[in-house]
Amino acid sequence: RIKTQESPPRKMLAAVARRASLSALSRSRFIVSSNVPATAAAFRHMSDLPYHLVVGMPALSPTMESGTVAEWNVEEGAEFAAGDSLAEIETDKATIAFEAQDDGYVAKIIADTGTEIACGVPIMITVEDEDDIAAFKDYVPDAAAAAPAAAAEEAAPEPVAAPEPVAA
């Protein structure tokens, strides 16, 4: 009889795939849009900017559609490590710490505190090298980065009332 081994949890596989895809590009000059799953991340060449991550508003719960940055726990130019709390995100149900998944530097904070933001809309830019921070001093996110979140809101169907039964 052959013993079969249980497959690893799906979240673990996703994390491994994300790390593998990001480390393969760690020295490339690409932008990774974090508002889509890492296995289908959108890459686009940016010749005038160093490698960076555009961090979208995280969905910190399965039902979260938008959130508010209640407080930033880091400043532009600050170094952070995996597990550090970058911000306090307020949802309709709770205030949750948004923790860093990797080490890096905050190049640009895009979202102001107190503003409600849809999940996936860019809130900050991070870089791996401290020397790359200056390149984002005047960075303004383009409309295309916010488009996926806006399109998702528009694509949601509106509820339709059930037809009334017909008397026989």
N, C-alpha and C positions, 0 to 999 in steps of 0.2 A: 504494500500500500504506500502510495506517495503522499507525503505531507505537503500541503499547500500553505504558502505564507500569505497572510492577509496583506492586501495592498495598502500603502501609506495613505493617510487622509488626504483629501483633495486640496485642502488649504496648504499642506506641506508641499505637495507637488507644484502648486501655483507659486509658492515662495521660491522653490528651487529654480523653476523656469524663469522667474523674474530676475533672480540674481545672476543666472547664467546669461540671460540676454543683455543685462546691463553691464556685466563685467566684460563681455565680449566687445562692448562699445566704449569701455571706460576711457580710452584714449582717442576716440573718434570725435569729430566735430558735428554732433547731431543733437537735436532737441528731442526729448522724450516727453510726450504729453501723458501725464499721469492720470488723466480722467478716463482712460480706457484700460482694460486689463492688460497686464504686461505682455501676455502672449500675443496680443494683437495691438501692441502699442504703435502709435503713429510716429514715424521718424521723418524728419525733414531736414535737409541740409541748410545750415546757417553759416555761411562763410565769414560773416563779420563778427560772430560771437563765439566764445569758447564753449566747450561742452558744458551743458547745464540741464537741470531738470525743472520743468514747469510743474509745480505742485498745485493740484486742484483741491477745492474744498472736499475733504474726505467724507465719505458716508460712514459715520461711526456706528450706525445701527442699520438693520435691514429695512426699516421704514423711513429712514431719514431722507428727505428730499432737498432740504436746505438747512443752513446753519448760520450762526453769527459768531464772528471772532470776538469773544468777550474780552480777551486779554492776550497780547503777545508776550511770551516768556523769553523771547530772544529779540535782538536788535539786528538791523542790517550790518553785515560784516562780522557777526558773531560766529564762533565755531560751535558746533554741536556734535554730540556722539549718539550712537544708536541707543534708544531708550530715553533720551532727554525729552522733556515736555517742551514743544515748540510754541504751543498756544493752548488756550482754553476755548473750546468750541461749545457754544450754547445751541441746543436743539430745542424742539418744542417740549421735550420731556426732561432733559437734564443738561448739566454742563459737564463736558468730558474733556480730559487732557488729550491733545493730539501729539503723539510721540513720534520721534524720528525713527526710521527703520534702518538708516545707515549713517555713517559719519559724513560731515561736510561743513559748508559755510553758507550762511544766509546772504545771498547776493542782493536780493530785492524783496521787500514786502509790498505786495500789490494791494491787498485788502485792508481797508480801514477797520478799526474796531467799531462795533455797533451796527455794521451794515449787514443785512441779510443777504446771503449768497447761495445760489443753487449749487448742489453737489457737482463737482467736476469743473467748476469755473475757477480759473487760476487765482491763487491767493498769495503765492510766493515763488521765488526762483532760488534754487540752491546750486552750488558748484562744489567740486571736489578740491580745487586748489585755491588757496587764499589769494594768489596773484590774479585770479580771474574775476574777483569781486568788482573791481573798478570798471570793467567792461559793461556792467549793468546799471551804472549810475543813472543814466537817462532812459532806461528801458521802459517801454510802454507795450503791454501785451496787445497783440493784434486781435481783430474781431474774430478771426478764424479759431483762435484758442477757446473763446467763449461759445462758439457756435454749437458744439455738440450738446452742451447742457441746455441751451435755449431750444435747440431742435427737439430734444427729448421732451421738454415741457409742452411744446406745440403739438407733438405727435401723439400725446396721450389722448385717447378717445374720451369724449364726454359721455356720462351715463345716459342711457335712453330708457324712458319709462316703458314698462311692459304694456302690451296692448290689453284693453279690457276684454274680458270674455264675452262672447256673443251668446245670448239666450237661445236655446234650441226650441 
